[in-house]
Amino acid sequence: MAVEIEALMLENFPGPWLIKILSISLIFILLFSKNLKSKTANLSKFSLLLINSLVYDLLSLMILKNILSLAASIIKLIILCFFAHNINAQENNSNYYPDENGIISIMYHRFDENKYPSTNIKIEIFKKQIELIKKNNIEFYNPSNFVKDFNLPKKNKKILLTIDDAFSSFYEKAWPYLKENKIPFILFVSTEPVGKIGYMNWKQIKEVEKENFAFIGNHSHSHEYLIEYDFNKFKNDTENSIKIFKNKIGYNPVFYSYPFGEYSLQQKNFIKKKFEFAFGQHSGVIDLNKDKYELPRFPINEKYGDLERFEFLIKLLPLQYKELQPEEKLISESNNPPKMFVKFFNEQENLNKINCFSNEGNEWHKTDLLISNKKLIVNFNDKFLFRRGRINCSLNDNDGWRWFGTQFTIN
């Protein structure tokens, strides 16, 4: 356990024996309740530090001063319970937060590479998009804040910029502008193509990384269709990228981006062991109830980068939910189309206004939905075709449009 065993010894608890027994019993109830995960292996170093330094030191101080009153016991118990709750909050959130305005993550690739319109954005349009964000008084989100405040409601909307693949055009076109304006972002790098024609080299990556507003993310080694790899090959690809990052920049990034937004549940569970956060390529707004290893992003390119659409999406609000199934996003013949449902919170209203659109049968159309008892059941009318299936859902709520989406990979 994260809390030192000595700190939970009966003789170290002040007060009458009944209070001692109740104190320890309640602590264990909090730690192991069915509503609290006990995956202490995943506790952050910040949580461990708080427990060991604050709680244990407080107990020692109380013992040294012979504080044996009932009041002291109750105060100590409250503190222990508070930290136990906060530790678990880093593992999971299961409450609805009406004042959560979320983080909108935007994904770019190439800049002024006009022969690749599906992944390119003209630099002048990019600059106008940045000005639109500023015009709407939306703050840029520094990725360093993910660790300390991901589990806190964002009362003010934030924008997170992400750039995939580390193409040379980013370094030549967008980097000077972002550096001049000190706009925070994550640059996701695949280690295998670094230094090749059209890609940044390690010297350039290190130049970017040294700025306190610029963060490097891991984007695999090969950037192949990893969903087609057997699991050992996938693990080797990931481990290889980690080894190269440690060698080149001294550490493995805490952020990961799935190539093409594709992953299986087995791959996702492996990524959990190596990284703190992982991003897909499905649209949506990040909120504190979203899975840290399935974070959504809005892709921006020449087709989907016009200013009117861009201004609409940066104003979107999160559509929170407490469960989305299936967790397995890799679809095979046996589960195509997938059985999908979404469970919402009891406090959420206007759920009957939700509309979804999906591309099963390789054609976008309105999805058949059944909403009952805060649960949305999705009835796909056809199979998804190779290679990706998507569904996007929106709700025109009292305070604005809410949005979430998910992506399936078709095997």
C-alpha positions in Angstrom: 0.0 0.0 0.0 1.0 3.6 -0.6 0.6 4.6 3.1 3.4 3.2 5.2 2.2 0.3 7.3 3.7 1.8 10.5 1.4 4.8 10.1 -1.6 2.5 10.4 -0.5 0.7 13.5 -3.0 1.0 16.4 -0.4 2.2 18.9 0.3 5.2 16.6 -3.3 6.4 16.7 -4.1 8.8 19.5 -7.3 8.6 21.5 -9.3 5.8 23.0 -9.0 2.3 21.6 -12.5 2.5 20.1 -11.6 5.6 18.2 -8.4 3.9 17.0 -10.3 0.9 15.7 -13.0 3.1 14.0 -10.3 5.3 12.4 -8.4 2.4 10.8 -11.7 0.7 9.7 -13.0 3.8 8.0 -9.6 4.4 6.3 -9.7 0.9 4.8 -13.3 1.3 3.8 -12.3 4.4 1.9 -9.3 2.7 0.2 -11.1 -0.4 -0.8 -14.7 0.6 -1.3 -16.3 -0.6 -4.5 -16.6 3.1 -5.6 -12.8 3.6 -5.2 -10.2 1.8 -7.2 -7.3 0.4 -5.3 -4.8 0.4 -8.1 -2.0 1.9 -5.9 0.6 1.0 -8.5 -0.8 3.8 -10.6 -0.9 6.4 -7.9 1.0 9.6 -8.9 4.3 10.5 -7.2 2.5 13.7 -6.0 -0.1 11.7 -4.2 2.5 9.4 -2.6 4.5 12.4 -1.4 1.4 14.0 0.1 0.5 10.9 2.0 4.0 10.1 3.3 5.0 13.7 4.2 1.7 15.2 5.4 -0.3 12.4 6.9 2.6 10.4 8.4 4.3 13.5 9.7 1.0 14.7 11.2 0.5 11.4 13.0 4.0 11.6 14.4 3.5 15.1 15.6 0.3 14.2 17.3 2.0 11.2 19.1 5.0 13.3 20.2 2.7 15.9 21.7 0.5 13.2 23.3 -2.7 14.6 21.8 -5.1 11.9 23.0 -8.4 13.8 22.7 -11.3 12.6 20.6 -11.2 15.9 18.6 -7.6 15.2 17.5 -8.5 11.7 16.4 -11.4 13.0 14.3 -9.3 15.7 12.7 -6.6 13.2 11.8 -9.2 10.8 10.3 -10.7 13.6 8.2 -7.2 14.4 6.8 -6.5 10.8 6.0 -9.9 10.4 4.3 -9.3 13.6 2.3 -6.0 12.4 0.9 -7.3 8.9 0.2 -10.2 10.5 -1.7 -7.9 12.8 -3.7 -5.5 10.0 -4.6 -8.4 7.9 -6.0 -9.8 10.9 -7.8 -6.6 10.8 -10.0 -7.6 7.3 -11.0 -11.3 7.9 -11.9 -14.0 10.5 -11.9 -17.6 9.5 -11.7 -19.5 12.7 -10.9 -21.2 15.2 -13.2 -19.8 18.7 -13.2 -22.2 21.3 -14.8 -19.6 24.0 -14.7 -17.0 21.9 -16.6 -16.2 23.8 -19.9 -13.5 21.5 -21.0 -10.4 21.5 -23.1 -10.6 21.5 -26.9 -7.6 19.8 -28.4 -6.9 20.6 -32.1 -4.7 18.4 -34.3 -2.5 19.7 -37.1 0.0 17.9 -39.4 1.5 19.9 -42.3 1.8 23.6 -43.0 1.8 25.1 -46.5 2.3 21.6 -48.1 -0.6 22.1 -50.6 -0.2 18.8 -52.3 -1.4 17.0 -49.1 -4.8 18.8 -48.6 -6.1 16.0 -46.2 -3.3 16.8 -43.7 -2.3 20.3 -44.6 -3.3 23.8 -43.4 -2.2 27.1 -45.1 -0.1 29.0 -42.6 -2.1 32.2 -43.2 -5.3 30.3 -42.3 -3.5 28.8 -39.2 -2.6 32.3 -38.0 -6.2 33.5 -38.5 -7.4 30.5 -36.5 -5.1 31.5 -33.7 -6.5 35.1 -33.8 -10.0 33.7 -33.6 -9.1 31.9 -30.4 -7.7 35.1 -29.0 -10.7 37.1 -30.2 -13.1 34.8 -28.3 -11.0 35.2 -25.1 -10.1 31.5 -24.9 -6.9 30.7 -23.2 -4.3 28.3 -24.6 -3.7 25.3 -22.4 -0.2 24.5 -21.2 0.2 20.7 -21.4 2.2 20.8 -18.1 -1.2 21.4 -16.3 -2.6 18.0 -17.4 -0.9 16.3 -14.5 -2.0 18.7 -11.7 -5.5 19.7 -12.8 -6.9 17.1 -15.2 -9.3 16.0 -12.5 -10.5 19.5 -11.7 -13.5 21.2 -13.5 -12.3 23.8 -16.1 -14.6 26.7 -15.4 -12.9 28.5 -18.3 -12.6 26.8 -21.7 -9.1 26.1 -22.9 -7.5 25.3 -26.2 -4.7 22.7 -26.6 -2.7 22.7 -29.9 -1.2 19.4 -31.0 0.9 18.7 -34.1 1.5 15.2 -35.3 4.5 13.7 -37.2 7.1 16.5 -36.8 7.1 17.4 -40.5 9.8 19.9 -41.7 7.0 22.3 -42.7 6.0 22.6 -39.0 9.5 23.7 -38.1 9.8 26.1 -41.0 6.3 27.6 -41.0 4.5 27.2 -37.8 7.3 27.0 -35.2 8.6 30.6 -35.7 5.1 31.9 -35.2 4.4 29.8 -32.1 7.7 30.6 -30.6 7.3 34.3 -31.1 3.9 34.3 -29.4 4.9 31.6 -26.8 1.8 29.5 -27.6 1.9 26.1 -25.9 1.6 22.9 -27.8 2.5 19.2 -28.0 4.6 18.0 -30.9 4.1 14.3 -31.4 7.2 12.6 -32.9 7.6 9.2 -34.5 11.2 8.3 -33.9 11.9 6.2 -37.1 11.5 8.9 -39.7 13.3 11.6 -37.8 16.0 13.2 -40.0 14.6 11.8 -43.2 13.5 14.1 -46.1 10.4 16.0 -45.1 10.9 15.5 -41.4 12.5 17.4 -38.6 15.9 16.2 -37.3 16.8 15.7 -33.6 18.7 19.0 -33.4 15.5 20.8 -34.4 13.4 18.7 -32.1 15.7 19.5 -29.2 15.5 23.2 -30.1 11.7 23.1 -29.8 11.8 20.9 -26.7 13.9 23.3 -24.6 11.2 26.0 -24.6 8.9 25.8 -21.5 5.7 26.1 -23.6 6.7 23.3 -26.1 6.2 19.7 -25.2 7.2 16.5 -27.1 4.9 13.5 -27.3 5.6 10.0 -28.4 3.9 9.0 -31.7 5.4 5.4 -31.9 8.6 4.4 -33.7 7.4 3.3 -37.1 4.1 5.2 -37.5 2.8 2.1 -39.3 -0.7 0.8 -39.0 0.1 -0.7 -35.6 -3.4 -2.2 -35.3 -2.2 -4.7 -37.9 0.9 -5.7 -35.8 0.8 -8.7 -33.5 1.0 -7.7 -29.9 4.7 -8.5 -29.4 5.6 -6.5 -32.5 3.5 -3.6 -31.2 5.3 -3.7 -27.8 8.7 -3.8 -29.5 7.7 -0.8 -31.6 6.7 1.2 -28.5 9.7 0.1 -26.5 12.0 1.0 -29.3 10.5 4.5 -29.5 10.9 4.9 -25.7 14.5 3.8 -25.8 15.3 6.3 -28.6 13.6 9.2 -26.8 15.5 8.5 -23.6 18.7 8.5 -25.6 18.0 11.6 -27.6 16.2 13.9 -25.2 16.8 12.2 -21.9 13.3 11.0 -21.1 10.2 9.3 -22.5 7.4 11.8 -23.0 4.3 11.4 -20.8 2.0 12.0 -23.8 1.3 9.4 -26.5 -0.6 9.7 -29.8 -2.0 6.6 -31.5 -0.9 6.6 -35.2 -4.1 7.2 -37.3 -6.0 7.2 -34.0 -6.2 3.4 -34.2 -5.7 1.0 -31.2 -7.1 -2.2 -29.7 -8.0 -2.6 -26.0 -4.9 -4.7 -25.5 -2.7 -2.0 -27.1 -4.4 0.7 -25.0 -3.8 -1.2 -21.8 -0.1 -1.5 -22.7 0.1 2.2 -23.4 -1.3 2.8 -19.9 1.8 1.3 -18.4 4.2 3.5 -20.3 2.5 6.9 -20.5 0.3 9.3 -18.5 -2.0 10.4 -21.3 -2.9 9.2 -24.8 -4.7 11.0 -27.7 -6.8 9.5 -30.5 -8.2 11.1 -33.6 -11.9 11.1 -32.7 -13.6 14.5 -32.2 -14.8 15.8 -28.9 -14.1 18.0 -25.9 -11.9 16.8 -23.1 -13.4 16.9 -19.7 -12.4 15.3 -16.4 -14.6 12.3 -17.0 -13.0 11.4 -20.3 -10.6 8.4 -20.4 -7.0 9.7 -20.1 -6.0 7.1 -22.8 -8.7 8.0 -25.3 -8.5 11.8 -25.4 -10.3 13.3 -28.3 -9.0 15.9 -30.9 -10.5 17.8 -33.7 -8.5 17.3 -36.9 -7.9 20.5 -38.9 -7.0 20.5 -42.6 -7.8 22.4 -45.8 -11.3 20.8 -46.0 -12.2 21.1 -42.3 -10.3 24.2 -41.5 -12.5 27.0 -42.7 -12.9 29.8 -40.2 -16.6 29.5 -39.8 -16.4 25.9 -38.8 -13.3 26.6 -36.7 -15.1 29.2 -34.7 -18.0 26.9 -34.1 -15.8 24.1 -32.8 -13.7 26.2 -30.4 -17.0 27.2 -28.7 -18.2 23.6 -28.2 -18.8 22.3 -24.7 -18.1 18.8 -23.4 -20.9 16.2 -23.4 -20.0 14.3 -20.3 -20.8 10.7 -19.7 -19.8 8.1 -17.1 -19.5 5.1 -19.4 -19.2 4.3 -23.1 -19.3 0.8 -24.5 -17.8 -1.1 -26.2 -14.4 -0.3 -24.7 -12.8 -2.4 -27.5 -12.5 -0.1 -30.5 -11.1 -2.8 -32.8 -14.1 -4.2 -34.8 -14.0 -7.6 -36.5 -16.5 -9.5 -38.5 -18.1 -11.0 -35.4 -18.9 -7.7 -33.8 -19.6 -5.4 -36.8 -21.6 -3.3 -36.3 -20.7 -2.9 -32.6 -23.2 -2.8 -29.8 -22.8 0.7 -28.5 -24.3 2.5 -25.5 -23.5 5.5 -23.4 -24.5 6.0 -19.8 -25.0 9.6 -18.6 -25.3 11.1 -15.2 -28.7 11.5 -13.4 -28.2 15.3 -13.2 -27.9 15.8 -17.0 -30.8 17.3 -18.8 -32.1 17.6 -22.4 -30.6 14.2 -23.3 -33.6 13.7 -25.7 -32.1 16.5 -27.8 -29.0 14.4 -28.7 -28.4 13.7 -32.4 -25.7 11.4 -33.7 -24.3 10.9 -37.2 -22.3 7.8 -38.2 -20.6 6.5 -41.3 -21.5 2.8 -41.3 -21.9 1.5 -44.8 -19.3 4.1 -45.8 -22.0 6.8 -45.9 -22.7 9.5 -43.3 -26.3 9.6 -42.1 -28.3 10.2 -39.0 -28.0 7.3 -36.5 -31.0 5.5 -34.9 -31.0 6.2 -31.1 -33.0 5.1 -28.1 -32.7 7.2 -25.0 -34.1 5.9 -21.7 -33.2 6.2 -18.0 -30.1 8.3 -18.8 -28.8 5.7 -21.2 -28.3 6.2 -24.9 -28.5 3.0 -27.0 -27.0 3.3 -30.6 -28.5 1.1 -33.3 -26.2 1.0 -36.3 -28.1 0.0 -39.5 -25.2 -1.4 -41.4 -21.7 -2.7 -41.0 -18.7 -0.3 -40.9 -16.4 -0.7 -43.8 -12.6 -0.9 -43.8 -10.7 1.0 -42.4 -12.3 3.4 -39.8 -15.8 3.9 -38.5 -16.9 7.0 -36.7 -19.9 8.4 -34.8 -20.3 12.0 -33.7 -23.0 13.1 -31.2 -24.1 16.6 -30.4 -26.6 18.3 -28.0 -27.9 21.8 -28.4 -28.1 22.5 -24.7 -29.2 25.5 -22.7 -25.7 27.0 -22.6 -24.4 25.9 -26.0 -23.6 23.0 -28.2 -22.1 19.9 -26.5 -20.2 17.2 -28.5 -18.5 13.9 -28.2 -17.4 11.3 -30.8 -15.7 7.9 -31.0 -13.7 6.0 -33.7 -13.7 2.3 -34.4 -11.0 0.5 -36.4 -12.2 -2.1 -38.8 -10.1 -5.2 -39.0 
